[in-house]
Amino acid sequence: MIFTFGDLRRVWWSRPVGNGGTYPQKRPVSAIFEGVGYFGVAVGKSGESAPQPGGPDCTHTLPAVAGFKGQAENSIDGKGRMPVPAKMRRALNPDAKETFVATRGIERCVFLYPLDVWEEIEAAVREKNQFVAANRDFVRTIAMWADELSLDAQGRIGLPKNLIEFAGLQTGNKALIIGAFDRIEVWDPDVFQAHLNDQDESYESLAERVMGGI
């Protein structure tokens, strides 16, 4: 099986907590693993019944992980340092050790994965057959851009220059910071707006196509 960026989609289930809300009960699991589909929908092999989340046939029971949501705009200073929004810092799992792994996004942006999430991605990538050319290309791309970034005392990370340039970000200007569940995305606001403008499909149509089967 060939591993692609699309395989990094991750899923989780929630359970209630005392205050009436929910929090992730199971760590997100890459959609490449058989038995779990996008957003926690159980899937099986063709012609077989799907395993139920949390049921006897589902083996993916892992600890809770961060769930990033919302958006903010923060400036990148002359040294490439960018504040991570407080609500996103609070969503970090202790296993992340206040550290992100930054790498190039699929689109023209920066992906920030908490360290614990990145370790799961890295483990999944290591299992791919390195005699397949597409797998080797993917490994080179995601690894050559990757860099560990720890939060400083002011809640900032130092974005590497090559990622700043790749995403079209500018020091001294604002960056758009978007929570995307298992990761944070960092965009130049103008680049993101252009990305939205280039999308031919409406959000309504996209939601039905992606989520309509749940």
Summary of the structure (lengths in Angstrom):
residues: 214
radius of gyration: 18.1
end to end distance: 25.1
largest distance: 57.1
contacts: 594
relative contact order: 0.17
helix: 29%
strand: 22%
